[in-house]
Amino acid sequence: MTECIETNSPALPRPAEQGKTVGRVTVWTLAARAVTLLLTWQSRVMERNHLRMMDDRMLQDIGLSRADIEGEATKPFWKG
């Protein structure tokens, strides 16, 4: 399949060829990027939930306080 979408979206990485202002991105590339983004978001949610479940002794071992964890865990999933 050779269908392409013309794009110059700032959310997408620049094309490999320098000097071009518009890159050709295939539908499959966009789908792969979307899946990668969803998996990243899922991973963040899981990691933040795991941090919340740690007891104070475990947090002390890794050098974090309960306030550090709550600050991180309350972030929206799309923020890194």
Buried (B, 14 or more C-beta within 10 A) or exposed (E): EEEEEEBEEEEBEEBEEEEEEEBEBEEEBBEEBEEEEEEEBEEBEEEBEEBEEBEEEEBEEEEBEEEEBEEBBEEEEEEE
